[in-house]
Amino acid sequence: MNLPPIRILYAEDDLDDIQFFETALTEIPVNASLTTVNDGEELMAYLSENVARLPDVLFLDLSMHRKTGYECLYEIKKDERLKQLIVIILSTSFPSDIQYEGSLVKTLLKLGANDYIRKPNDFTKLKEVIHQALIRLAEETGLVLPEEEL
């Protein structure tokens, strides 16, 4: 049985990060369809226009122009039409201080994020963290990950 690809939306304002994410996604064994938006306002407009067919998962950067990932997460989780959207935070916006990052993660989870990933600097690790996040997501939500032969 051929399953449709998992629909991923990535909100990120750094074009290099978008390109790395897109390439990483093609190199992991998951059949995925990727849509990208370049800032928080574009994200919220996209979600409003596509409320009848939301993505399976949103990867959200915290530090974006025009509207931050925090603001977007808050708006998504307060909107009855959007609040079921699975949101994985993927960000490097903050110092690598374990206490600070632990506090940040707790806050993001309280706001409704499903997961938090610090963007690694290494491409191989990026592929690994994206793949592991999708596996965790599938285990926690029952979402079926269509596999792809590499």
N, CA, C and O atoms as a MOPAC input file, in Angstrom:
PM7 MOZYME 1SCF
protein

 N      0.84600 1    -1.18300 1     0.00000 1
 C      0.00000 1     0.00000 1     0.00000 1
 C      0.89200 1     1.24700 1     0.00000 1
 O      1.79400 1     1.37800 1     0.82800 1
 N      0.62900 1     2.14500 1    -0.92900 1
 C      1.36200 1     3.39900 1    -1.00200 1
 C      0.68100 1     4.45500 1    -0.15800 1
 O     -0.45100 1     4.85000 1    -0.43500 1
 N      1.37000 1     4.90800 1     0.86400 1
 C      0.83300 1     5.96000 1     1.72200 1
 C      1.21100 1     7.31200 1     1.15000 1
 O      2.28200 1     7.45900 1     0.56100 1
 N      0.34600 1     8.30200 1     1.31400 1
 C      0.72700 1     9.64300 1     0.85200 1
 C      1.88800 1    10.16000 1     1.68900 1
 O      2.06300 1     9.73800 1     2.83200 1
 N      2.67200 1    11.05900 1     1.13800 1
 C      3.79800 1    11.60600 1     1.91100 1
 C      3.31200 1    12.37500 1     3.13000 1
 O      2.22100 1    12.94400 1     3.12900 1
 N      4.13600 1    12.38500 1     4.16800 1
 C      3.84300 1    13.21300 1     5.33100 1
 C      4.01900 1    14.66900 1     4.89000 1
 O      5.00100 1    15.01200 1     4.23200 1
 N      3.06800 1    15.51100 1     5.25400 1
 C      3.08800 1    16.91500 1     4.83700 1
 C      3.76000 1    17.74400 1     5.92200 1
 O      3.25200 1    17.86600 1     7.03600 1
 N      4.90900 1    18.31000 1     5.57700 1
 C      5.70300 1    19.09200 1     6.52200 1
 C      5.70500 1    20.55300 1     6.08600 1
 O      5.92800 1    20.86900 1     4.91700 1
 N      5.45500 1    21.42700 1     7.04300 1
 C      5.57000 1    22.86400 1     6.82700 1
 C      6.74900 1    23.34000 1     7.67100 1
 O      6.84700 1    23.00900 1     8.85200 1
 N      7.64000 1    24.11500 1     7.06100 1
 C      8.80900 1    24.62800 1     7.77200 1
 C      8.77300 1    26.14400 1     7.72800 1
 O      8.80000 1    26.73600 1     6.64800 1
 N      8.71200 1    26.78100 1     8.89400 1
 C      8.70900 1    28.24100 1     9.01000 1
 C     10.10000 1    28.68200 1     9.45700 1
 O     10.52400 1    28.41400 1    10.58100 1
 N     10.79200 1    29.35500 1     8.56000 1
 C     12.20100 1    29.72300 1     8.78700 1
 C     12.53100 1    30.91500 1     7.89800 1
 O     12.15800 1    30.93900 1     6.72500 1
 N     13.23000 1    31.90500 1     8.45100 1
 C     13.57100 1    33.06900 1     7.63600 1
 C     14.99600 1    33.04500 1     7.09100 1
 O     15.38500 1    33.95300 1     6.35600 1
 N     15.77000 1    32.04200 1     7.43100 1
 C     17.13900 1    31.91800 1     6.93300 1
 C     17.13900 1    30.95400 1     5.73500 1
 O     16.87900 1    29.76100 1     5.88700 1
 N     17.43300 1    31.48600 1     4.55300 1
 C     17.36200 1    30.67300 1     3.33700 1
 C     18.34700 1    29.50600 1     3.34100 1
 O     18.04800 1    28.44600 1     2.79100 1
 N     19.51800 1    29.68600 1     3.95400 1
 C     20.47600 1    28.58200 1     4.06300 1
 C     19.90000 1    27.45400 1     4.92600 1
 O     20.03000 1    26.27900 1     4.58500 1
 N     19.26500 1    27.81700 1     6.04400 1
 C     18.66300 1    26.80700 1     6.91200 1
 C     17.54900 1    26.05800 1     6.18900 1
 O     17.40100 1    24.84800 1     6.35500 1
 N     16.76700 1    26.77700 1     5.38900 1
 C     15.70900 1    26.12300 1     4.60400 1
 C     16.32400 1    25.11400 1     3.64200 1
 O     15.84200 1    23.98800 1     3.52000 1
 N     17.38300 1    25.52000 1     2.96400 1
 C     18.03500 1    24.62700 1     1.99800 1
 C     18.61100 1    23.38900 1     2.69400 1
 O     18.46500 1    22.27500 1     2.19000 1
 N     19.26500 1    23.57400 1     3.84800 1
 C     19.80700 1    22.43200 1     4.59500 1
 C     18.68800 1    21.49300 1     5.04300 1
 O     18.82300 1    20.27300 1     4.94800 1
 N     17.59600 1    22.05600 1     5.52600 1
 C     16.46600 1    21.24600 1     5.98400 1
 C     15.90200 1    20.44200 1     4.80600 1
 O     15.66100 1    19.24000 1     4.91700 1
 N     15.70000 1    21.11800 1     3.69600 1
 C     15.13800 1    20.46100 1     2.50500 1
 C     16.03900 1    19.32400 1     2.03000 1
 O     15.55800 1    18.23800 1     1.70600 1
 N     17.33400 1    19.57300 1     1.99000 1
 C     18.27800 1    18.53200 1     1.57100 1
 C     18.30100 1    17.39100 1     2.57900 1
 O     18.30200 1    16.22300 1     2.19100 1
 N     18.32100 1    17.71400 1     3.86100 1
 C     18.31700 1    16.68100 1     4.90200 1
 C     17.07800 1    15.80700 1     4.78300 1
 O     17.15400 1    14.58800 1     4.93400 1
 N     15.95400 1    16.42400 1     4.51600 1
 C     14.69800 1    15.68300 1     4.40600 1
 C     14.73800 1    14.68900 1     3.24000 1
 O     14.15600 1    13.60700 1     3.31900 1
 N     15.42400 1    15.06300 1     2.16900 1
 C     15.51900 1    14.13900 1     1.02500 1
 C     16.47100 1    12.98400 1     1.30400 1
 O     16.46100 1    11.98700 1     0.58200 1
 N     17.29600 1    13.10600 1     2.34400 1
 C     18.28900 1    12.06700 1     2.63500 1
 C     17.91700 1    11.16700 1     3.80400 1
 O     18.72400 1    10.33600 1     4.22200 1
 N     16.71000 1    11.31600 1     4.34000 1
 C     16.25400 1    10.39000 1     5.38000 1
 C     15.15900 1     9.50700 1     4.78500 1
 O     14.49100 1     9.91400 1     3.83400 1
 N     14.96800 1     8.30700 1     5.33000 1
 C     14.03600 1     7.35300 1     4.71900 1
 C     12.56400 1     7.60000 1     5.06200 1
 O     11.86300 1     6.71200 1     5.54900 1
 N     12.11500 1     8.83400 1     4.79200 1
 C     10.71800 1     9.19300 1     5.02000 1
 C     10.21400 1     9.89400 1     3.76500 1
 O     10.85500 1    10.81500 1     3.25900 1
 N      9.07800 1     9.45800 1     3.27200 1
 C      8.46000 1    10.10600 1     2.12200 1
 C      7.73400 1    11.34900 1     2.62400 1
 O      6.72900 1    11.24900 1     3.32700 1
 N      8.24500 1    12.50700 1     2.26100 1
 C      7.70500 1    13.75700 1     2.78800 1
 C      7.48900 1    14.77700 1     1.68000 1
 O      8.18800 1    14.79600 1     0.66700 1
 N      6.50800 1    15.61200 1     1.91200 1
 C      6.22300 1    16.74900 1     1.05000 1
 C      6.48700 1    17.98900 1     1.89000 1
 O      5.90000 1    18.15300 1     2.95900 1
 N      7.36900 1    18.86700 1     1.41200 1
 C      7.78200 1    20.03800 1     2.19200 1
 C      7.25800 1    21.33100 1     1.57800 1
 O      7.37600 1    21.57100 1     0.37700 1
 N      6.67500 1    22.15600 1     2.44600 1
 C      6.28900 1    23.51900 1     2.09200 1
 C      7.03200 1    24.42600 1     3.05900 1
 O      7.15800 1    24.10900 1     4.24200 1
 N      7.52500 1    25.55400 1     2.55900 1
 C      8.23700 1    26.48300 1     3.43600 1
 C      7.57700 1    27.85900 1     3.39500 1
 O      7.00600 1    28.26900 1     2.38500 1
 N      7.67300 1    28.55000 1     4.51900 1
 C      7.27400 1    29.95000 1     4.62200 1
 C      8.44300 1    30.68900 1     5.25400 1
 O      9.21700 1    30.10800 1     6.01500 1
 N      8.56900 1    31.97600 1     4.93500 1
 C      9.78400 1    32.70500 1     5.28200 1
 C      9.70800 1    33.63600 1     6.48400 1
 O     10.70500 1    34.26900 1     6.83100 1
 N      8.56700 1    33.73300 1     7.11700 1
 C      8.47500 1    34.51100 1     8.34800 1
 C      7.16300 1    34.18900 1     9.04500 1
 O      6.32700 1    33.46200 1     8.50900 1
 N      6.98900 1    34.73300 1    10.23900 1
 C      5.82700 1    34.42100 1    11.04500 1
 C      4.50700 1    34.89700 1    10.45200 1
 O      3.49300 1    34.20700 1    10.55700 1
 N      4.51500 1    36.06100 1     9.83500 1
 C      3.27100 1    36.54900 1     9.23000 1
 C      2.87600 1    35.67500 1     8.05100 1
 O      1.69900 1    35.36600 1     7.86900 1
 N      3.85500 1    35.27500 1     7.25000 1
 C      3.58100 1    34.37600 1     6.11800 1
 C      3.05600 1    33.03000 1     6.63400 1
 O      2.16300 1    32.43600 1     6.03100 1
 N      3.61000 1    32.55900 1     7.74100 1
 C      3.15000 1    31.30200 1     8.34100 1
 C      1.67800 1    31.39600 1     8.72800 1
 O      0.88100 1    30.53100 1     8.36500 1
 N      1.32000 1    32.43600 1     9.46000 1
 C     -0.05500 1    32.54600 1     9.93600 1
 C     -1.02800 1    32.72800 1     8.77600 1
 O     -2.14400 1    32.21000 1     8.82200 1
 N     -0.62400 1    33.45200 1     7.74400 1
 C     -1.47400 1    33.61200 1     6.55300 1
 C     -1.65400 1    32.25800 1     5.86500 1
 O     -2.76100 1    31.90800 1     5.45400 1
 N     -0.55700 1    31.49700 1     5.74000 1
 C     -0.62900 1    30.17500 1     5.10800 1
 C     -1.58500 1    29.26300 1     5.87900 1
 O     -2.42900 1    28.59600 1     5.28200 1
 N     -1.45100 1    29.23800 1     7.19600 1
 C     -2.30800 1    28.37100 1     8.00900 1
 C     -3.77300 1    28.78700 1     7.88900 1
 O     -4.64900 1    27.92600 1     7.80200 1
 N     -4.05000 1    30.08000 1     7.88200 1
 C     -5.43100 1    30.55700 1     7.74400 1
 C     -6.02400 1    30.16400 1     6.39600 1
 O     -7.19400 1    29.79400 1     6.30300 1
 N     -5.20600 1    30.24800 1     5.35900 1
 C     -5.67200 1    29.90700 1     4.00900 1
 C     -5.82300 1    28.39900 1     3.81500 1
 O     -6.56300 1    27.96500 1     2.93300 1
 N     -5.13400 1    27.59800 1     4.62500 1
 C     -5.13300 1    26.15100 1     4.45500 1
 C     -5.70400 1    25.42000 1     5.66100 1
 O     -5.34100 1    24.27200 1     5.91800 1
 N     -6.59000 1    26.07100 1     6.40000 1
 C     -7.11100 1    25.50200 1     7.63600 1
 C     -7.84000 1    24.17600 1     7.37900 1
 O     -7.88800 1    23.32500 1     8.26800 1
 N     -8.39900 1    23.98900 1     6.20000 1
 C     -9.11500 1    22.74000 1     5.89300 1
 C     -8.14300 1    21.59700 1     5.59800 1
 O     -8.52900 1    20.42900 1     5.63800 1
 N     -6.90600 1    21.92400 1     5.30700 1
 C     -5.90200 1    20.88900 1     5.00600 1
 C     -4.56100 1    21.30400 1     5.61600 1
 O     -3.62400 1    21.68800 1     4.91500 1
 N     -4.50600 1    21.21200 1     6.92700 1
 C     -3.28100 1    21.58700 1     7.64300 1
 C     -2.18400 1    20.55700 1     7.38300 1
 O     -2.47200 1    19.40200 1     7.06800 1
 N     -0.92900 1    20.97800 1     7.51500 1
 C      0.16200 1    20.00700 1     7.39300 1
 C      0.11000 1    18.99500 1     8.53200 1
 O     -0.55300 1    19.22300 1     9.54400 1
 N      0.80700 1    17.88300 1     8.36500 1
 C      0.88800 1    16.88900 1     9.43900 1
 C      1.74300 1    17.40000 1    10.58700 1
 O      1.50300 1    17.06600 1    11.74700 1
 N      2.74300 1    18.21300 1    10.26000 1
 C      3.64800 1    18.73700 1    11.27900 1
 C      4.24400 1    20.06300 1    10.79900 1
 O      4.51500 1    20.25500 1     9.61300 1
 N      4.43500 1    20.96400 1    11.75500 1
 C      5.08400 1    22.24500 1    11.51100 1
 C      6.40900 1    22.26300 1    12.25100 1
 O      6.44400 1    22.06400 1    13.46600 1
 N      7.50100 1    22.49900 1    11.53300 1
 C      8.79300 1    22.77400 1    12.14800 1
 C      8.89000 1    24.29800 1    12.19200 1
 O      8.77900 1    24.96500 1    11.16400 1
 N      9.09800 1    24.84000 1    13.39400 1
 C      8.99600 1    26.28100 1    13.61700 1
 C     10.26800 1    26.84800 1    14.22200 1
 O     10.71400 1    26.41300 1    15.28300 1
 N     10.84500 1    27.82600 1    13.53300 1
 C     11.98600 1    28.56300 1    14.07400 1
 C     11.45100 1    29.63300 1    15.02500 1
 O     10.39500 1    30.21100 1    14.76800 1
 N     12.15900 1    29.89900 1    16.10700 1
 C     11.68900 1    30.88400 1    17.08300 1
 C     12.00500 1    32.32000 1    16.69100 1
 O     11.22000 1    33.23200 1    16.95100 1
 N     13.16000 1    32.51400 1    16.06400 1
 C     13.61900 1    33.86800 1    15.77500 1
 C     13.39400 1    34.18300 1    14.29900 1
 O     14.24100 1    33.90000 1    13.45200 1
 N     12.24200 1    34.77200 1    14.01100 1
 C     11.91400 1    35.14300 1    12.63600 1
 C     11.51800 1    36.61100 1    12.59300 1
 O     11.12400 1    37.19700 1    13.60200 1
 N     11.63100 1    37.19300 1    11.40000 1
 C     11.24400 1    38.58900 1    11.18400 1
 C      9.72500 1    38.70600 1    11.16700 1
 O      9.01300 1    37.73100 1    10.92800 1
 N      9.25700 1    39.88700 1    11.41900 1
 C      7.84500 1    40.28300 1    11.33100 1
 C      6.97000 1    39.66800 1    12.41700 1
 O      6.11000 1    40.36100 1    12.95900 1
 N      7.15500 1    38.40600 1    12.75200 1
 C      6.42500 1    37.76800 1    13.84900 1
 C      7.28400 1    36.59700 1    14.29700 1
 O      7.70100 1    35.78000 1    13.47600 1
 N      7.55100 1    36.51200 1    15.59200 1
 C      8.44000 1    35.46400 1    16.09900 1
 C      7.73800 1    34.11000 1    16.16100 1
 O      6.51200 1    34.02200 1    16.08300 1
 N      8.53500 1    33.07000 1    16.30000 1
 C      7.99400 1    31.73600 1    16.49300 1
 C      7.17700 1    31.63200 1    17.76500 1
 O      6.19500 1    30.89200 1    17.81000 1
 N      7.56800 1    32.36600 1    18.80300 1
 C      6.79200 1    32.38700 1    20.04900 1
 C      5.37700 1    32.90200 1    19.77900 1
 O      4.38300 1    32.29200 1    20.17400 1
 N      5.32300 1    34.04400 1    19.09500 1
 C      4.01800 1    34.64000 1    18.79500 1
 C      3.16600 1    33.69200 1    17.96200 1
 O      1.96900 1    33.54000 1    18.20700 1
 N      3.79300 1    33.05600 1    16.97600 1
 C      3.06500 1    32.11400 1    16.11400 1
 C      2.56100 1    30.92000 1    16.91600 1
 O      1.40400 1    30.52300 1    16.77800 1
 N      3.42100 1    30.35000 1    17.75000 1
 C      3.01800 1    29.20400 1    18.56400 1
 C      1.83200 1    29.57700 1    19.44200 1
 O      0.86500 1    28.82100 1    19.53800 1
 N      1.90200 1    30.73200 1    20.07700 1
 C      0.81900 1    31.19200 1    20.93900 1
 C     -0.48700 1    31.32600 1    20.13700 1
 O     -1.53800 1    30.86000 1    20.57800 1
 N     -0.41300 1    31.96100 1    18.96400 1
 C     -1.60500 1    32.15800 1    18.14000 1
 C     -2.16700 1    30.83300 1    17.64000 1
 O     -3.38300 1    30.64300 1    17.61600 1
 N     -1.29500 1    29.92400 1    17.24400 1
 C     -1.73600 1    28.61100 1    16.75600 1
 C     -2.49600 1    27.87400 1    17.84900 1
 O     -3.58100 1    27.34600 1    17.60300 1
 N     -1.94300 1    27.83400 1    19.03900 1
 C     -2.54700 1    27.05000 1    20.11700 1
 C     -3.78600 1    27.71200 1    20.71000 1
 O     -4.55800 1    27.04800 1    21.40300 1
 N     -3.99800 1    28.99800 1    20.45700 1
 C     -5.20300 1    29.68900 1    20.93400 1
 C     -6.33200 1    29.64100 1    19.89300 1
 O     -7.47800 1    29.95800 1    20.21100 1
 N     -6.01600 1    29.25000 1    18.66600 1
 C     -7.00100 1    29.21200 1    17.58800 1
 C     -7.62400 1    27.81600 1    17.51200 1
 O     -6.92600 1    26.83700 1    17.25100 1
 N     -8.91700 1    27.72800 1    17.73600 1
 C     -9.61500 1    26.43700 1    17.72600 1
 C     -9.38700 1    25.66400 1    16.42900 1
 O     -9.35200 1    24.43400 1    16.44200 1
 N     -9.23500 1    26.36500 1    15.32100 1
 C     -9.05500 1    25.70900 1    14.02000 1
 C     -7.64100 1    25.15100 1    13.84100 1
 O     -7.42100 1    24.26200 1    13.01800 1
 N     -6.68800 1    25.67300 1    14.60900 1
 C     -5.28000 1    25.32400 1    14.40100 1
 C     -4.64400 1    24.57200 1    15.56100 1
 O     -3.58400 1    23.96900 1    15.39400 1
 N     -5.26500 1    24.59500 1    16.72600 1
 C     -4.58200 1    24.14700 1    17.94100 1
 C     -4.15900 1    22.68200 1    17.92200 1
 O     -3.27300 1    22.29700 1    18.68500 1
 N     -4.76800 1    21.85100 1    17.06800 1
 C     -4.36400 1    20.44800 1    16.99500 1
 C     -3.09600 1    20.25400 1    16.14500 1
 O     -2.54300 1    19.15500 1    16.10200 1
 N     -2.64000 1    21.31000 1    15.47800 1
 C     -1.44100 1    21.21700 1    14.64700 1
 C     -0.23400 1    20.82200 1    15.50000 1
 O      0.00700 1    21.40600 1    16.55600 1
 N      0.50800 1    19.84100 1    15.03900 1
 C      1.71300 1    19.39200 1    15.73300 1
 C      2.83900 1    20.35900 1    15.39200 1
 O      3.12300 1    20.61600 1    14.22200 1
 N      3.47900 1    20.89500 1    16.43900 1
 C      4.53100 1    21.90400 1    16.26300 1
 C      5.81000 1    21.40900 1    16.90800 1
 O      5.85000 1    21.09200 1    18.09700 1
 N      6.86100 1    21.34800 1    16.09000 1
 C      8.19700 1    21.01500 1    16.57800 1
 C      9.05500 1    22.26900 1    16.42200 1
 O      9.23300 1    22.77700 1    15.31500 1
 N      9.57800 1    22.75600 1    17.53300 1
 C     10.45400 1    23.92400 1    17.50100 1
 C     11.84300 1    23.44800 1    17.05500 1
 O     12.38600 1    22.49100 1    17.60700 1
 N     12.40100 1    24.12000 1    16.06300 1
 C     13.74300 1    23.82600 1    15.54900 1
 C     14.47500 1    25.15700 1    15.49600 1
 O     14.26200 1    25.95100 1    14.57900 1
 N     15.34500 1    25.40500 1    16.48400 1
 C     15.91900 1    26.73900 1    16.60100 1
 C     17.32100 1    26.73100 1    17.18800 1
 O     17.68800 1    25.82500 1    17.93600 1
 N     18.10100 1    27.75000 1    16.84300 1
 C     19.42800 1    27.97100 1    17.44600 1
 C     19.51700 1    29.37100 1    18.00500 1
 O     20.61500 1    29.89800 1    18.18500 1
 N     18.40900 1    29.96700 1    18.27600 1
 C     18.37200 1    31.38700 1    18.60000 1
 C     18.95200 1    31.74800 1    19.94900 1
 O     19.14800 1    32.92900 1    20.23400 1
 N     19.23100 1    30.77000 1    20.78400 1
 C     19.56600 1    31.08200 1    22.15700 1
 C     20.88000 1    30.45700 1    22.58000 1
 O     21.32000 1    29.47000 1    21.99200 1
 N     21.51000 1    31.02900 1    23.60200 1
 C     22.79100 1    30.50100 1    24.05700 1
 C     22.65800 1    29.05900 1    24.54300 1
 O     21.60500 1    28.63700 1    25.01800 1
 N     23.73300 1    28.33600 1    24.41100 1
 C     23.73600 1    26.92300 1    24.80300 1
 C     23.98700 1    26.79200 1    26.29800 1
 O     24.97100 1    26.18400 1    26.71800 1
 N     23.11200 1    27.35400 1    27.08500 1
 C     23.17400 1    27.28100 1    28.53600 1
 C     22.11300 1    26.26800 1    28.96100 1
 O     20.92800 1    26.46200 1    28.68900 1
 N     22.52500 1    25.19800 1    29.62100 1
 C     21.61900 1    24.08700 1    29.92300 1
 C     20.43600 1    24.53000 1    30.77000 1
 O     19.30600 1    24.12600 1    30.49900 1
 N     20.66900 1    25.34900 1    31.78500 1
 C     19.55900 1    25.81100 1    32.63100 1
 C     18.59400 1    26.67300 1    31.83200 1
 O     17.37800 1    26.49600 1    31.90700 1
 N     19.14500 1    27.60600 1    31.07000 1
 C     18.30300 1    28.49900 1    30.27700 1
 C     17.51300 1    27.69500 1    29.25200 1
 O     16.31100 1    27.89700 1    29.08200 1
 N     18.19700 1    26.78600 1    28.57600 1
 C     17.52600 1    25.99600 1    27.54600 1
 C     16.45100 1    25.09500 1    28.16000 1
 O     15.38500 1    24.92100 1    27.56900 1
 N     16.71500 1    24.52700 1    29.32800 1
 C     15.71100 1    23.71000 1    30.01300 1
 C     14.47600 1    24.52100 1    30.33900 1
 O     13.35400 1    24.04400 1    30.17000 1
 N     14.67300 1    25.74300 1    30.80600 1
 C     13.56300 1    26.63800 1    31.11700 1
 C     12.79500 1    26.99600 1    29.83000 1
 O     11.56500 1    27.03400 1    29.81500 1
 N     13.54200 1    27.25200 1    28.77200 1
 C     12.93900 1    27.57300 1    27.47500 1
 C     12.06200 1    26.42200 1    26.98400 1
 O     10.93100 1    26.63800 1    26.54800 1
 N     12.57900 1    25.21900 1    27.05700 1
 C     11.83800 1    24.04600 1    26.60100 1
 C     10.55000 1    23.88900 1    27.41200 1
 O      9.48800 1    23.63500 1    26.84200 1
 N     10.63500 1    24.03500 1    28.72300 1
 C      9.43100 1    23.93400 1    29.56700 1
 C      8.38700 1    24.96500 1    29.15200 1
 O      7.20100 1    24.65200 1    29.06100 1
 N      8.82800 1    26.18400 1    28.90200 1
 C      7.91300 1    27.24500 1    28.48300 1
 C      7.26500 1    26.90600 1    27.14700 1
 O      6.05500 1    27.06400 1    26.98600 1
 N      8.06400 1    26.44000 1    26.18800 1
 C      7.53200 1    26.11100 1    24.86700 1
 C      6.53600 1    24.95500 1    24.93900 1
 O      5.51400 1    24.96900 1    24.25300 1
 N      6.83100 1    23.96600 1    25.76200 1
 C      5.91300 1    22.83300 1    25.91700 1
 C      4.60800 1    23.29200 1    26.57800 1
 O      3.52800 1    22.82600 1    26.21400 1
 N      4.71000 1    24.20700 1    27.55000 1
 C      3.50200 1    24.75600 1    28.18600 1
 C      2.66000 1    25.52900 1    27.17400 1
 O      1.43000 1    25.51400 1    27.23800 1
 N      3.32700 1    26.19900 1    26.24500 1
 C      2.60100 1    26.94600 1    25.21500 1
 C      1.95200 1    26.02600 1    24.18400 1
 O      1.08800 1    26.45200 1    23.41800 1
 N      2.38100 1    24.74200 1    24.16900 1
 C      1.74500 1    23.78900 1    23.25800 1
 C      2.65000 1    23.14500 1    22.23500 1
 O      2.18000 1    22.35300 1    21.41800 1
 N      3.94700 1    23.46000 1    22.25300 1
 C      4.86400 1    22.78600 1    21.32600 1
 C      4.91000 1    21.29800 1    21.65900 1
 O      4.80000 1    20.91300 1    22.82200 1
 N      5.07100 1    20.47600 1    20.64500 1
 C      5.15700 1    19.03200 1    20.85000 1
 C      6.58800 1    18.56700 1    21.09200 1
 O      6.81000 1    17.52900 1    21.71600 1
 N      7.55700 1    19.33300 1    20.60100 1
 C      8.95500 1    18.93400 1    20.74300 1
 C      9.82800 1    20.16400 1    20.52500 1
 O      9.38900 1    21.15800 1    19.94600 1
 N     11.07400 1    20.08400 1    20.99700 1
 C     12.05700 1    21.15500 1    20.81400 1
 C     13.35900 1    20.51700 1    20.35700 1
 O     13.82700 1    19.54300 1    20.94800 1
 N     13.93200 1    21.06600 1    19.31400 1
 C     15.21300 1    20.58600 1    18.80400 1
 C     16.13200 1    21.78700 1    18.62500 1
 O     15.76400 1    22.77600 1    17.99100 1
 N     17.32900 1    21.68700 1    19.19000 1
 C     18.35200 1    22.70100 1    18.91800 1
 C     18.98400 1    22.34600 1    17.57700 1
 O     19.43400 1    21.21700 1    17.38000 1
 N     19.02000 1    23.30700 1    16.65400 1
 C     19.61100 1    23.05400 1    15.33500 1
 C     21.08800 1    22.74000 1    15.49600 1
 O     21.84500 1    23.53900 1    16.04800 1
 N     21.49600 1    21.57000 1    15.01000 1
 C     22.92800 1    21.26700 1    15.06400 1
 C     23.67600 1    21.99400 1    13.94300 1
 O     23.08100 1    22.36800 1    12.93200 1
 N     24.96700 1    22.18800 1    14.12900 1
 C     25.78900 1    22.83000 1    13.09600 1
 C     26.23200 1    21.84500 1    12.02400 1
 O     26.67600 1    22.24800 1    10.95000 1
 N     26.11300 1    20.57800 1    12.31100 1
 C     26.59100 1    19.52500 1    11.42500 1
 C     25.42700 1    18.95800 1    10.60300 1
 O     24.37900 1    18.63300 1    11.16100 1
 N     25.60500 1    18.83800 1     9.27900 1
 C     24.53900 1    18.37700 1     8.39400 1
 C     24.09100 1    16.95300 1     8.71900 1
 O     22.89300 1    16.66900 1     8.70500 1
 N     25.02500 1    16.05900 1     9.00800 1
 C     24.67100 1    14.67800 1     9.34300 1
 C     23.81200 1    14.64600 1    10.60200 1
 O     22.84900 1    13.88300 1    10.68800 1
 N     24.16700 1    15.47800 1    11.57500 1
 C     23.36400 1    15.53800 1    12.80700 1
 C     21.99400 1    16.14700 1    12.53800 1
 O     21.00600 1    15.75200 1    13.15800 1
 N     21.92600 1    17.10400 1    11.62000 1
 C     20.63800 1    17.69300 1    11.26300 1
 C     19.71000 1    16.61700 1    10.70800 1
 O     18.54500 1    16.53600 1    11.09800 1
 N     20.22000 1    15.80000 1     9.80800 1
 C     19.41300 1    14.70200 1     9.25700 1
 C     18.92300 1    13.79700 1    10.38100 1
 O     17.75800 1    13.39900 1    10.41000 1
 N     19.82200 1    13.47900 1    11.30200 1
 C     19.49200 1    12.58300 1    12.41000 1
 C     18.42300 1    13.18300 1    13.32300 1
 O     17.49100 1    12.48000 1    13.71300 1
 N     18.53600 1    14.46800 1    13.67200 1
 C     17.55900 1    15.05900 1    14.59000 1
 C     16.19300 1    15.20600 1    13.92900 1
 O     15.17000 1    15.05500 1    14.59700 1
 N     16.15800 1    15.49500 1    12.64800 1
 C     14.87500 1    15.58100 1    11.94800 1
 C     14.22700 1    14.19900 1    11.91200 1
 O     13.04200 1    14.05700 1    12.21300 1
 N     15.00700 1    13.18300 1    11.54300 1
 C     14.47600 1    11.82400 1    11.46700 1
 C     13.98600 1    11.35400 1    12.83300 1
 O     12.89500 1    10.79600 1    12.93900 1
 N     14.77800 1    11.57400 1    13.87000 1
 C     14.38400 1    11.16200 1    15.22200 1
 C     13.12900 1    11.91000 1    15.69100 1
 O     12.27000 1    11.32400 1    16.34900 1
 N     13.02300 1    13.18500 1    15.36000 1
 C     11.82600 1    13.95300 1    15.73700 1
 C     10.58700 1    13.37900 1    15.06000 1
 O      9.52500 1    13.28700 1    15.67600 1
 N     10.72000 1    12.99700 1    13.80200 1
 C      9.57600 1    12.41700 1    13.08500 1
 C      9.21300 1    11.04500 1    13.64800 1
 O      8.03500 1    10.70000 1    13.72600 1
 N     10.21500 1    10.26500 1    14.03900 1
 C      9.95100 1     8.95600 1    14.65300 1
 C      9.23700 1     9.14200 1    15.99300 1
 O      8.25200 1     8.45700 1    16.26700 1
 N      9.73100 1    10.07200 1    16.83900 1
 C      9.07000 1    10.35100 1    18.12600 1
 C      7.63600 1    10.80400 1    17.90500 1
 O      6.72000 1    10.37600 1    18.60800 1
 N      7.45600 1    11.66400 1    16.93300 1
 C      6.13200 1    12.16600 1    16.60100 1
 C      5.19600 1    11.01700 1    16.22000 1
 O      4.05500 1    10.96000 1    16.68000 1
 N      5.67600 1    10.11800 1    15.39200 1
 C      4.86500 1     8.96600 1    14.97200 1
 C      4.50800 1     8.09500 1    16.17200 1
 O      3.37300 1     7.63700 1    16.29500 1
 N      5.47800 1     7.86800 1    17.05600 1
 C      5.23000 1     7.03600 1    18.23300 1
 C      4.22000 1     7.68400 1    19.18300 1
 O      3.37900 1     6.99800 1    19.76400 1
 N      4.30500 1     9.00100 1    19.33700 1
 C      3.44100 1     9.70200 1    20.28400 1
 C      2.03700 1     9.95800 1    19.75800 1
 O      1.08100 1    10.00100 1    20.53200 1
 N      1.90700 1    10.12900 1    18.44500 1
 C      0.61800 1    10.53600 1    17.88800 1
 C     -0.06600 1     9.45500 1    17.05900 1
 O     -1.25200 1     9.56700 1    16.74600 1
 N      0.67600 1     8.41200 1    16.70200 1
 C      0.09800 1     7.39500 1    15.83100 1
 C      0.18900 1     7.76600 1    14.36100 1
 O     -0.31400 1     7.03900 1    13.50500 1
 N      0.82200 1     8.88600 1    14.06100 1
 C      1.01200 1     9.30100 1    12.67300 1
 C      1.85700 1     8.25000 1    11.96800 1
 O      2.87800 1     7.81100 1    12.49800 1
 N      1.43800 1     7.85200 1    10.78500 1
 C      2.19400 1     6.85800 1    10.02200 1
 C      3.20500 1     7.58600 1     9.15300 1
 O      2.85200 1     8.48100 1     8.38500 1
 N      4.46600 1     7.19100 1     9.28200 1
 C      5.52800 1     7.77500 1     8.47100 1
 C      5.73600 1     6.92400 1     7.22800 1
 O      6.25200 1     5.81100 1     7.33100 1
 N      5.35200 1     7.41300 1     6.06700 1
 C      5.60600 1     6.65300 1     4.85300 1
 C      7.11100 1     6.59700 1     4.61200 1
 O      7.78400 1     7.62700 1     4.58400 1
 N      7.62600 1     5.38900 1     4.44000 1
 C      9.06700 1     5.24900 1     4.24500 1
 C      9.41300 1     5.30500 1     2.77300 1
 O      8.60400 1     4.98500 1     1.90200 1
 N     10.61700 1     5.71400 1     2.53000 1
 C     11.10600 1     5.86100 1     1.17600 1
 C     12.40900 1     5.11700 1     1.06000 1
 O     13.23800 1     5.17000 1     1.96800 1
 N     12.60300 1     4.42700 1    -0.03500 1
 C     13.87300 1     3.73700 1    -0.25600 1
 C     14.91400 1     4.76100 1    -0.67300 1
 O     14.67000 1     5.58700 1    -1.55300 1
 N     16.06100 1     4.70100 1    -0.04300 1
 C     17.13900 1     5.63100 1    -0.39500 1
 C     18.15100 1     4.95400 1    -1.27700 1
 O     19.13400 1     5.57600 1    -1.67800 1

